[in-house]
């Protein structure tokens, strides 16, 4: 989920059309202005969860139990708005071994299942 950049005019939030529609807006400014409003702590925790989930360049250091625990905590903090955490957590639940660890053939990435 992304927050639309807005400014406040007379107490009313107004979408910043200049950032959204200007052809002169550099891509980096456009995408940085559409970043979700997340705390640094949330970003650090999500990054940690991703490191545990991916497990390094070949997946051999994956710790899906830890990744799932961190993602559960993030979902409890942010609720249903956190689609990425929910999607990864769901994937872990479907694909993990009975003990919650990554499958033996985990290479640190997954093939797209659909577009």
C-alpha positions in Angstrom: 0.0 0.0 0.0 1.2 3.4 -0.9 0.2 6.8 0.5 -0.6 9.4 -2.0 1.4 12.6 -1.4 -0.8 15.3 -0.2 -0.6 18.7 1.3 -3.0 20.4 3.8 -4.9 23.4 2.6 -7.2 25.0 5.2 -7.2 21.8 7.2 -8.2 19.7 4.2 -5.8 17.1 2.7 -5.3 17.7 -1.0 -3.4 15.4 -3.3 -0.2 17.0 -4.6 -0.9 16.8 -8.3 2.4 18.4 -9.2 4.4 15.5 -7.9 2.0 12.9 -9.4 1.4 14.5 -12.9 4.4 16.6 -13.8 6.4 15.2 -16.7 9.4 16.9 -15.2 9.3 14.9 -12.0 12.3 12.6 -11.8 11.4 8.9 -11.2 13.3 8.9 -7.9 11.2 11.8 -6.6 8.0 10.3 -7.9 8.5 6.9 -6.2 9.9 8.4 -3.0 6.9 10.6 -2.7 4.6 7.5 -2.9 6.4 5.5 -0.3 4.2 4.2 2.5 4.2 6.1 5.8 6.2 3.5 7.8 8.4 4.0 10.8 12.1 3.3 10.7 11.5 0.5 13.3 9.0 -1.2 11.0 11.3 -0.9 8.0 14.2 -2.4 10.1 12.0 -5.3 11.3 10.7 -6.0 7.8 14.3 -6.0 6.5 15.3 -8.5 9.2 12.4 -10.7 8.3 13.4 -10.7 4.7 17.0 -11.6 5.5 15.7 -14.6 7.5 13.2 -15.5 4.8 15.7 -15.3 1.9 18.6 -16.8 3.7 21.5 -15.3 1.9 22.6 -15.6 -1.8 21.8 -19.3 -2.0 19.1 -19.6 0.7 21.3 -21.8 2.9 20.9 -19.5 5.9 17.2 -19.2 5.8 15.4 -19.1 9.1 11.7 -19.3 8.3 10.6 -19.7 11.9 12.3 -16.4 12.8 11.0 -14.7 9.6 7.5 -15.9 10.3 7.6 -14.6 13.9 8.8 -11.2 12.8 6.2 -11.0 10.1 3.4 -12.0 12.5 4.5 -9.2 14.8 4.4 -6.7 11.9 1.0 -7.9 10.8 -0.3 -7.4 14.4 1.2 -3.9 14.4 -0.1 -2.7 11.1 -3.2 -4.8 10.6 -4.7 -5.7 7.2 -2.9 -2.9 5.4 0.4 -4.8 5.3 -0.1 -6.9 2.2 3.6 -7.8 1.6 4.1 -9.2 5.2 0.9 -11.1 4.9 1.8 -12.5 1.5 5.3 -13.7 2.6 3.9 -15.2 5.8 1.2 -17.0 3.9 3.8 -18.4 1.5 5.9 -19.6 4.4 2.9 -21.3 6.0 2.1 -23.1 2.7 5.7 -24.2 1.9 7.5 -24.7 5.2 8.4 -28.1 6.6 6.3 -29.4 9.6 8.9 -27.8 11.9 8.4 -24.4 10.2 11.8 -24.4 8.5 12.5 -23.7 4.8 12.1 -26.7 2.4 15.4 -28.5 1.6 15.3 -27.2 -2.0 15.0 -23.5 -1.0 17.5 -21.4 -3.0 16.7 -18.0 -1.6 14.0 -17.1 -4.1 10.8 -18.4 -5.5 9.4 -18.7 -9.0 6.4 -16.6 -9.9 3.2 -18.6 -9.5 1.1 -16.2 -11.6 1.1 -12.7 -13.0 
